[in-house]
Amino acid sequence: MNSLQEFAPVVLFSVVALLFTLAPIVIAYILAPRTKGARTLNTYECGIEPYGSAWVRYGMHYYIYALIFIAFDVDVLYLFPVALNYAKGERPHEFYALLCFVLILALAIFYAWGKGVFTWKRKFSQ
């Protein structure tokens, strides 16, 4: 019985998290307008009337740049807590772990650079 009481805060936290997740969905379903029409099904482009086709092909370079940015952005976010905890520098294994992490990031950048990912090839159609 005592072990069930130990998990009561976890269960309470899970229930509250589930309520916070489902409440906006239910509220939006109740309050959302139910009208359908030509403007409702039209593509929304920041308040501007859309023109042209919605099926435009973009080059893969846009996606590759976005994925590289997200990957290194997340990796840099890992460095902030490490920098805060590494203030004293008493344990050398922490420094070596941080050095390995930064070297792996640098190797990934050099690999992508060597493969030509960072070169922007412009295509001119005539």
N, C-alpha and C positions, 0 to 999 in steps of 0.2 A: 504493500500500500504506500510505503514511503517513496518508492521509486516513481509511482504515478504522480505524486505531488511534486517531485522534482521537475517533471516535464510539463507541468501546468503553465508556466510562463511561455514555453515554446508553443504549446497548443494555442494559448491566447494570442500570441504574436501572429501565428499562422492564420487564425480566424480573422483578426483585424486586418492583416494584409490582404486576405481574400475579399473582405468587405470593401476595402479601399480600391481594390481592382474592379470589382463588379459594380459598385455603386455608380461610377460615372457612365458605365455602359448602359445600365438600366435607366438612369436619368436622361441620357441622350436619346434612348429609344422612346421614352415617354414624351419628351418635349420636342422631338424632331418633327418638322412639318411633313405631311404625307402627300403633298401635291406632286404630280408628275407632269412633265410637259417637255417641250422642245428645249427650253433653256435649262431645265433641270438636268437633262441628259447631255448637255453640251459640255465640252471640255472647258475647264476653268483655268485661265492664264492670268492671274493676278489682277482681275478686274478688267482686263482688256479683252475686247472681242477677238476671239481666235480667228486666224486666217491660215490658209494652207492646210497641209496634211499633218496629222498628228503622228504619223509613222515616218519620222525622219531618222535616217541612219547616222550615227555618230561614229567617229573613229575609235578604235580600241585604246588609243593613247589616253583618252579622257578617263577611261575606266582604270587603266594601269596606274596613272598618276593618282587617282583617287584611292585606289587600294594601297599604294605605297605610302601615301600621306596618312591614311588611317592606321596602317601597321606601325609606322614610326611614331605617330602621335600617341598611340596606346603604349608603346614601349617607353616613350619619354615620361608618360604618366607614372610608370613604375619607378622611375628614377627619383621622383619627388619624395616619397616616403623613405627611400634609402638614404637620400641626402639628409633628411631630418634625423634619422636614427644613427647616421654615421658621423655625428658631430664630434665624438671623442676619439674615435679611431684606435681604441684599445686592442681590438682583436684583428690580427692581420688577415685571417681567412675571410672576413667581411670585405676587405679591400680587394682581395683576389677574386672573390665572387663578383663584385661590382666591375672589376676590370675585365673579366671574362664576358660579362653581359654587354659591356660597351664595345668590346672587340668583335663580338658576334654581330652587333648592329653595324659596326663599321665594315665588316666583311660583307654583309648583305648589301650595303650601299655600293661598295666597290664591285661586287658581282653584277649588280644591276647596271652600274655604269659601264662595265666592260661588255655587257650584252647589248648596250645601246638603248636601254630603256629611257634614259633621260634625254635622248636626242629627239627633237621634235621635227618630224618629216612633214613638210607642207606639200599638199597635193593641189596643183592648179589644174582646173578643168578648162579646156578651151574648145 
